[in-house]
Structure formats: C-alpha cells, structure tokens
Amino acid sequence: MKKNGILFRVTSGLLAAALTLSLTACGGSSSNSDASAAADSADSGATHLRLIYSPSLCAAPMYIAIENGYFEGEGLDIEQVTVDAAHVSEAIGADQVDVGMGLIGKMLQPLENGLPIKFTTGLHTGCTKLLAPGDSDIKSIADLKGKKIGVPGLADAATVVSKRSLSAAGIGVTDQNMEVEFSVYSRNDLAQALQNGAVDAIALGDPAASIAEEQYGLTALIDTATDPEYKDEYCCAAFVTSKLAEENPKAAAAFTRAVQKASQWVQENPDETAKIITEKEYVSGDVDFCAQILKTYNYKPSVQGGYDALKQNAEELTQIGVLKEGTDATKFADNAYIFFDDVPDAPESDASTDTATKSTKASSVSFQPAAAAEAEDDCCSGKITKPAQDTNAKA
C-alpha cells in the first residue's frame, strides 16, 4: 500500500504469535468477573482487547462488529470499557483501553501532546454542522464576522471545523486575530441559546445538530456530510494504542479489519443497523431517526482516506494556530498512523454478508447499556430522539 511521505508499515505476518493483554478495569485492579473473562479468552485462544465504549451513533461499526461476530471471526475477545467521552484521552493514557474510534479533528491536539495512539483506518464522513436561524440575516460563513458562535467546547470537533471554515473565508480565528466569539454551552442547551438570541450561530455534531436543525427551522452554513470541501473527508477513524501496535500488531490489524467490515455493513444496511444498536441498547432513541441520520454519512471505510484526513487537518490546524507553529503535517500524520500490509484499504462490498448471522457471544464481559451510561460530551452521543414539533420555533 502506498502513500505520500514516510510509511509506518507493520508486517504482522512476520511477527510472533499475539501477546495476551492483561485485563484492566477502569478502576484499576481486576474483578473476579474480569479475571474469569481473561481466563475464558486464554482458553479459547482469542486475544482479549479492551474497547472504549461511550454511547455514540458514530460508533455503529463497533457495535455491528460485536453483533455480527466480526471481532470473533478475527480471533478477538472484546471487553467494552465504559469511558465518559470527555475523558477518553485520560483512559488511554492510563492504559485502561486498547482500541476505539474517535473524531480526528478533536484528537490532534492530544496527539501533539503525546496521546499514545495510532489511527488505522477512516470509518465515515459527515456528522458536524454549523447552524444559524432560518430567518436571520446570516446566510454564509462570511456573515459570521463579529458574531457569537455557541459551541460544546473550545476543543470540540465542531469548533475545529468552524475555525477551518471561518479561516478559509478570511475571518480571523487565531489568538492574535480573533474576529468571532466562541461561547461554550452544554450540548443540550445550544439550540435554546440560539433560539433565545444568546448566540448568533451554533456548531455541534449529530444527532443534536440534525435534531436542532429540524425542530427549530435552522439553516446549515456548514454540513460536513454534503459540503464539497468536507463531504469526502473522514471525520471519524479507528485507532489502537501505541502499546498494542508495538506489542501485538497482529491483533491491531485484526481489529482494523473487523471494524472495516462492520463499517461497510453499516453503509449497506443502515435501517438494520439502527434496529440492532437500539434494540441491544448500544444507543438509546428513535430507530427511524437513527436510520435517517446514518443514511447521511458515508460509511465506506478507507485506510488511505483516514490518513489523508489526518494530514489535511494537521495542515489547516497549524495554519490557524491550533497546532504548534511550524508543525510538519506529513510527519505528524506519519507518526500518528499505521498502514498494515494485511489490512486492505477497504473491504469488498457484499450486501448479503452476515445479515442473518448475528453473534451473541462476541462480548464476553459485562456490558453497561446506553440507558445507564449516556454521555453528551462527544459527537453523536446521548439519547437520539426524533424532534417534536416546537410551536415556539422560528419559521
């Protein structure tokens, strides 16, 4: 597989048999059930991996990989470790997890600061919007100069996308030249803040963005699922910890293949995906609305696409001062990405694959369902409820 720049290539077929990773719970010491799960994994010959779990529609491929048995088919035994979306970096740094997926734009600063992960494949495009009231005089990004933008966090992926678009429109977003004001609100309060006039526009990820757009009659100034400059850019990618990549590249490659296959299945079966992940309580909310949102994304996975998105983000975030001045985007991407010889750029399409072979054994460790583990601090997280008609919404 080829790409521009220096390759970080691992040929897992030449390495020794996979090392069995120690099972570590979020609290530190392993419980009896954890020890039992590790023993079962060892007995079966499967490699035990700890998967970050925060209820998220974006993470549908992870859940489908469990339910369709793709992890199991790759010789992996998956433990789902519940981590609040706001503390993913801390969990990775504390060696509490081995694999997961995340928003590329949101993870670049942590990577610059030493977050020990390697991205392995892009999973999907789309999922972020910048919205303004439908009846306001704000009709384009250029109209936001001097305005106040509500965001879930200053380092949130939606904020990063907004800064990129504002900068491209000639509006200053650096500390030295800030021509807009970013105001932080709870994700659940952003639409109301816009409705009340506290802010002039809001930036956030789905499903909250799609719900607000429909419920309040908002106009999308940016929609990364459809805008020409973003629609082909992967927003979310799978990753493995640097420790796993170094100690067990065979397992890291197997994880990547499994989630690629699952992502392709989501692309071809969005309605069935929505049904599975809500019935199994990976996410909570309206099935039809989940399916509607999934259909706006492109879940065709790509190793090269993930790398290209990482490099593009690094280039633009350096220009606007989010990353350190002088950052070499190619070196940054090469250091944060792995190309495996035995992982294809994308799996072959097969719409008939595994539609009736869901596995009920793939997750052998206790699982905390979405109803008990909801988080609102990341894209696509939280309860996904079809928006009700708001009689007070602006036309």
C-alpha positions as CSV (number, residue, x, y, z in Angstrom):
1,M,0.0,0.0,0.0
2,K,1.4,3.4,-0.9
3,K,1.0,6.9,0.4
4,N,2.9,10.1,0.2
5,G,5.7,10.6,2.8
6,I,7.3,8.2,5.1
7,L,5.5,4.9,5.8
8,F,4.9,3.5,9.2
9,R,4.4,-0.1,8.0
10,V,3.9,-3.2,10.0
11,T,4.0,-6.7,8.5
12,S,2.2,-8.6,11.1
13,G,2.6,-11.9,9.4
14,L,6.3,-12.0,10.2
15,L,5.8,-11.4,13.9
16,A,5.5,-13.9,16.6
17,A,2.2,-15.1,18.0
18,A,0.0,-12.5,19.6
19,L,0.7,-11.5,23.2
20,T,-2.3,-11.8,25.5
21,L,-3.0,-8.4,27.0
22,S,-3.7,-8.1,30.8
23,L,-7.3,-7.2,31.6
24,T,-7.5,-3.9,33.4
25,A,-10.8,-2.3,34.5
26,C,-11.3,1.4,34.7
27,G,-10.9,1.5,38.4
28,G,-7.5,-0.2,38.4
29,S,-7.5,-3.8,39.8
30,S,-9.3,-6.6,38.0
31,S,-12.5,-8.0,39.4
32,N,-13.3,-11.7,39.7
33,S,-15.5,-11.4,36.6
34,D,-12.7,-9.7,34.7
35,A,-10.3,-12.5,35.7
36,S,-12.8,-15.1,34.6
37,A,-13.2,-13.4,31.2
38,A,-9.5,-13.2,30.7
39,A,-9.2,-16.9,31.5
40,D,-12.0,-17.8,29.0
41,S,-10.2,-15.7,26.4
42,A,-7.0,-17.5,27.0
43,D,-8.7,-20.9,26.9
44,S,-10.3,-20.1,23.5
45,G,-7.1,-18.8,22.0
46,A,-8.6,-15.4,21.4
47,T,-6.8,-12.1,22.0
48,H,-8.5,-10.0,24.7
49,L,-8.9,-6.3,23.8
50,R,-10.5,-3.5,25.7
51,L,-12.7,-1.4,23.5
52,I,-13.7,2.2,24.6
53,Y,-17.5,2.4,24.9
54,S,-19.4,5.7,25.0
55,P,-23.0,5.6,23.6
56,S,-22.5,7.1,20.1
57,L,-24.2,6.8,16.8
58,C,-20.9,7.4,15.0
59,A,-19.6,4.2,16.6
60,A,-22.2,2.0,15.0
61,P,-19.4,-0.1,13.2
62,M,-18.0,-1.1,16.6
63,Y,-21.4,-2.4,17.8
64,I,-22.1,-4.2,14.5
65,A,-18.6,-5.8,14.7
66,I,-19.7,-7.3,18.0
67,E,-23.2,-8.3,17.0
68,N,-22.2,-9.7,13.6
69,G,-19.3,-11.6,15.0
70,Y,-16.6,-9.8,13.1
71,F,-14.3,-9.4,16.1
72,E,-14.8,-13.0,17.0
73,G,-14.1,-14.0,13.4
74,E,-10.7,-12.3,13.7
75,G,-9.8,-14.2,16.9
76,L,-10.6,-11.3,19.2
77,D,-12.4,-11.3,22.5
78,I,-13.8,-7.8,23.2
79,E,-14.4,-6.2,26.5
80,Q,-16.4,-3.0,26.4
81,V,-14.9,-0.5,28.9
82,T,-17.3,2.4,29.6
83,V,-15.5,5.7,29.4
84,D,-17.1,9.1,29.5
85,A,-16.5,10.8,26.2
86,A,-14.8,13.8,27.9
87,H,-12.2,11.5,29.5
88,V,-11.1,9.3,26.6
89,S,-7.6,10.7,26.5
90,E,-7.2,10.1,30.2
91,A,-8.3,6.5,29.8
92,I,-5.9,5.9,27.0
93,G,-3.0,7.5,28.9
94,A,-3.8,5.3,32.0
95,D,-3.6,2.1,29.9
96,Q,-7.3,1.3,30.6
97,V,-8.2,0.6,27.0
98,D,-6.6,-0.9,23.8
99,V,-8.8,0.1,20.9
100,G,-11.5,2.5,19.9
101,M,-12.6,5.2,17.4
102,G,-12.6,9.0,17.6
103,L,-13.0,12.3,15.8
104,I,-9.8,13.1,14.0
105,G,-10.0,16.9,14.4
106,K,-10.7,16.6,18.1
107,M,-7.7,14.3,18.8
108,L,-5.0,16.3,17.0
109,Q,-4.0,18.5,20.0
110,P,-3.9,15.5,22.4
111,L,-1.7,13.7,19.8
112,E,0.6,16.7,19.7
113,N,0.8,16.5,23.5
114,G,1.8,12.8,23.4
115,L,-1.5,10.9,23.3
116,P,-0.2,7.3,22.7
117,I,-2.5,6.1,19.9
118,K,-2.2,5.3,16.2
119,F,-5.1,5.7,13.7
120,T,-5.5,2.7,11.4
121,T,-8.5,3.4,9.1
122,G,-11.0,6.1,8.3
123,L,-14.6,4.9,9.1
124,H,-17.0,7.5,7.9
125,T,-17.6,11.1,6.7
126,G,-20.1,13.7,7.8
127,C,-21.6,14.3,11.3
128,T,-20.9,18.0,12.0
129,K,-22.9,21.2,11.3
130,L,-22.7,24.9,11.8
131,L,-26.3,26.3,12.1
132,A,-27.9,29.7,12.0
133,P,-31.6,30.7,12.4
134,G,-33.5,30.3,9.2
135,D,-34.9,33.8,9.3
136,S,-31.7,35.6,10.3
137,D,-29.5,37.7,8.0
138,I,-26.7,35.2,8.4
139,K,-26.6,33.3,5.1
140,S,-23.0,32.3,4.7
141,I,-19.8,31.8,6.7
142,A,-18.7,35.3,5.7
143,D,-21.7,36.8,7.6
144,L,-20.3,35.4,10.9
145,K,-17.5,38.0,11.2
146,G,-18.0,39.8,14.6
147,K,-20.7,37.3,15.6
148,K,-21.0,34.9,18.6
149,I,-20.9,31.2,18.0
150,G,-22.1,28.7,20.6
151,V,-20.0,25.5,20.8
152,P,-19.9,22.4,23.1
153,G,-16.3,23.1,23.9
154,L,-13.3,25.1,22.6
155,A,-11.5,21.9,21.5
156,D,-14.7,20.1,20.2
157,A,-14.6,18.8,16.7
158,A,-17.4,21.1,15.6
159,T,-15.4,24.1,16.8
160,V,-12.4,22.9,14.9
161,V,-14.5,22.5,11.7
162,S,-15.9,26.0,12.3
163,K,-12.5,27.5,12.7
164,R,-11.3,25.9,9.5
165,S,-14.2,27.3,7.5
166,L,-14.0,30.7,9.0
167,S,-10.3,30.9,8.3
168,A,-10.9,29.9,4.7
169,A,-13.5,32.7,4.4
170,G,-10.9,35.2,5.6
171,I,-12.2,35.6,9.1
172,G,-9.5,35.6,11.9
173,V,-9.7,32.7,14.4
174,T,-6.2,32.9,15.9
175,D,-5.3,34.2,19.4
176,Q,-3.7,37.2,17.7
177,N,-6.6,37.9,15.4
178,M,-9.9,36.6,16.7
179,E,-12.8,38.0,14.7
180,V,-15.6,35.9,16.2
181,E,-16.5,34.9,19.7
182,F,-16.9,31.3,20.8
183,S,-19.1,30.7,23.7
184,V,-19.3,27.3,25.4
185,Y,-22.7,25.7,26.3
186,S,-23.9,22.3,27.2
187,R,-24.6,20.4,24.0
188,N,-28.2,20.0,25.1
189,D,-28.5,23.8,25.7
190,L,-27.1,25.1,22.4
191,A,-30.3,25.1,20.4
192,Q,-32.1,27.0,23.1
193,A,-29.2,29.5,23.4
194,L,-29.6,30.2,19.7
195,Q,-33.4,30.5,20.0
196,N,-33.0,33.0,22.8
197,G,-30.5,35.1,20.9
198,A,-27.6,34.5,23.3
199,V,-25.6,33.4,20.3
200,D,-25.8,34.0,16.5
201,A,-25.0,30.5,15.4
202,I,-24.2,27.1,16.9
203,A,-21.7,24.4,15.9
204,L,-22.2,20.8,17.0
205,G,-22.3,17.2,15.9
206,D,-25.1,14.9,15.1
207,P,-27.6,13.8,16.3
208,A,-28.0,17.0,18.2
209,A,-27.3,19.1,15.1
210,S,-29.9,17.3,13.0
211,I,-32.5,17.4,15.8
212,A,-32.0,21.2,16.3
213,E,-32.0,21.9,12.5
214,E,-35.4,20.2,12.1
215,Q,-37.0,21.3,15.3
216,Y,-36.1,25.0,15.1
217,G,-36.0,25.5,11.4
218,L,-32.3,26.3,11.2
219,T,-30.1,26.8,8.2
220,A,-26.9,24.8,7.8
221,L,-24.0,27.1,7.0
222,I,-21.7,24.0,7.1
223,D,-22.8,20.4,6.7
224,T,-19.7,18.1,6.6
225,A,-21.9,15.4,5.1
226,T,-22.7,17.4,2.0
227,D,-20.4,20.4,1.6
228,P,-17.9,19.9,-1.2
229,E,-14.9,20.8,0.9
230,Y,-15.8,18.2,3.6
231,K,-18.1,15.5,2.2
232,D,-15.2,13.2,1.2
233,E,-13.1,13.9,4.3
234,Y,-13.2,11.2,7.0
235,C,-14.2,12.8,10.3
236,C,-14.0,9.6,12.4
237,A,-11.3,6.9,12.4
238,A,-10.4,3.7,14.3
239,F,-7.4,3.7,16.5
240,V,-5.2,1.4,18.5
241,T,-3.0,2.3,21.4
242,S,0.7,2.7,20.6
243,K,1.4,-0.1,23.1
244,L,-0.9,-2.5,21.3
245,A,0.7,-1.5,17.9
246,E,4.1,-2.2,19.2
247,E,3.5,-5.4,21.3
248,N,0.7,-7.1,19.2
249,P,0.5,-5.7,15.7
250,K,-1.3,-8.8,14.6
251,A,-4.2,-8.0,17.0
252,A,-4.2,-4.4,15.9
253,A,-4.5,-5.4,12.3
254,A,-7.3,-7.9,13.1
255,F,-9.2,-5.2,15.0
256,T,-8.9,-2.9,12.0
257,R,-10.2,-5.5,9.5
258,A,-13.1,-6.3,11.7
259,V,-14.3,-2.6,12.0
260,Q,-13.7,-2.0,8.3
261,K,-16.0,-4.9,7.5
262,A,-18.6,-3.7,10.0
263,S,-18.5,-0.1,8.7
264,Q,-19.1,-1.4,5.2
265,W,-22.1,-3.4,6.6
266,V,-23.5,-0.2,8.2
267,Q,-23.2,1.5,4.8
268,E,-25.2,-1.2,3.1
269,N,-27.7,-1.8,5.9
270,P,-28.5,1.5,7.7
271,D,-32.1,0.5,8.7
272,E,-31.0,-2.8,10.1
273,T,-28.1,-1.2,11.9
274,A,-30.3,1.3,13.6
275,K,-32.6,-1.5,14.7
276,I,-29.8,-3.6,16.1
277,I,-28.0,-0.9,18.0
278,T,-31.1,0.5,19.6
279,E,-32.6,-3.0,20.5
280,K,-29.3,-4.0,22.0
281,E,-29.1,-0.7,23.9
282,Y,-25.7,0.5,22.5
283,V,-27.5,3.8,21.9
284,S,-31.0,4.8,23.0
285,G,-33.6,6.7,21.0
286,D,-35.9,6.6,18.0
287,V,-35.0,3.8,15.5
288,D,-36.2,5.6,12.4
289,F,-34.4,8.8,13.3
290,C,-31.2,6.9,13.9
291,A,-31.5,5.3,10.5
292,Q,-32.2,8.7,8.9
293,I,-29.0,10.1,10.3
294,L,-26.9,7.1,9.4
295,K,-28.0,7.4,5.8
296,T,-26.5,10.9,5.6
297,Y,-23.0,9.6,6.3
298,N,-20.7,7.6,4.0
299,Y,-19.6,4.6,6.0
300,K,-17.4,3.2,3.2
301,P,-14.1,2.8,5.2
302,S,-10.7,3.7,3.8
303,V,-7.2,3.4,5.3
304,Q,-5.8,6.0,2.9
305,G,-8.8,8.2,3.4
306,G,-8.2,8.3,7.1
307,Y,-4.6,9.2,6.6
308,D,-5.4,12.0,4.1
309,A,-8.0,13.5,6.5
310,L,-5.4,13.4,9.4
311,K,-2.8,15.2,7.2
312,Q,-5.4,17.7,6.0
313,N,-6.5,18.6,9.5
314,A,-2.9,18.9,10.7
315,E,-2.1,21.3,7.8
316,E,-5.1,23.6,8.5
317,L,-4.9,23.5,12.3
318,T,-1.3,24.5,12.1
319,Q,-2.3,27.5,9.9
320,I,-4.9,28.7,12.3
321,G,-2.8,28.2,15.4
322,V,-4.5,25.2,16.9
323,L,-1.3,23.1,16.5
324,K,2.2,24.5,17.1
325,E,3.7,26.8,14.6
326,G,5.9,25.0,12.2
327,T,4.3,21.6,12.6
328,D,5.1,19.4,9.6
329,A,1.7,17.9,8.6
330,T,3.2,14.9,6.8
331,K,5.5,14.0,9.7
332,F,2.6,14.5,12.1
333,A,0.4,12.2,10.1
334,D,3.1,9.6,9.6
335,N,3.7,9.5,13.3
336,A,0.1,9.1,14.2
337,Y,-0.9,6.5,11.6
338,I,-0.2,2.8,10.7
339,F,-0.5,1.1,7.4
340,F,-0.7,-2.7,7.8
341,D,0.3,-5.0,4.9
342,D,-2.5,-7.4,5.7
343,V,-5.3,-4.7,6.0
344,P,-6.9,-3.6,2.7
345,D,-7.7,0.0,2.0
346,A,-11.4,-1.1,2.2
347,P,-13.2,-4.4,2.3
348,E,-15.1,-5.7,-0.7
349,S,-18.7,-4.7,-0.8
350,D,-21.1,-7.6,-0.2
351,A,-24.6,-6.6,0.8
352,S,-25.6,-10.1,1.6
353,T,-22.8,-10.7,4.1
354,D,-23.9,-11.8,7.6
355,T,-27.4,-10.3,7.5
356,A,-28.7,-13.3,9.5
357,T,-25.6,-14.4,11.4
358,K,-25.5,-12.1,14.4
359,S,-23.3,-13.3,17.2
360,T,-24.5,-13.3,20.8
361,K,-21.1,-14.4,22.1
362,A,-18.7,-11.8,20.9
363,S,-18.8,-9.7,24.1
364,S,-18.0,-12.0,27.0
365,V,-17.6,-9.3,29.6
366,S,-20.2,-7.3,31.4
367,F,-21.7,-4.5,29.3
368,Q,-23.2,-1.3,30.6
369,P,-26.1,-0.3,28.2
370,A,-26.7,3.2,26.9
371,A,-29.5,3.8,29.3
372,A,-27.1,3.7,32.2
373,A,-24.1,5.2,30.5
374,E,-25.3,8.2,28.5
375,A,-22.8,11.0,27.8
376,E,-23.3,14.2,25.9
377,D,-19.7,15.4,25.5
378,D,-18.9,14.0,22.1
379,C,-20.3,13.8,18.6
380,C,-23.3,11.6,18.1
381,S,-23.6,10.7,21.7
382,G,-26.6,10.7,24.0
383,K,-30.2,9.7,23.5
384,I,-31.3,10.1,19.9
385,T,-34.9,11.3,20.0
386,K,-36.9,12.3,16.9
387,P,-37.5,16.0,17.3
388,A,-41.0,17.1,18.3
389,Q,-42.8,20.0,16.7
390,D,-41.9,23.1,18.6
391,T,-44.7,25.7,18.3
392,N,-42.3,28.4,19.5
393,A,-39.7,27.6,16.9
394,K,-38.9,30.3,14.4
395,A,-40.2,29.7,10.9
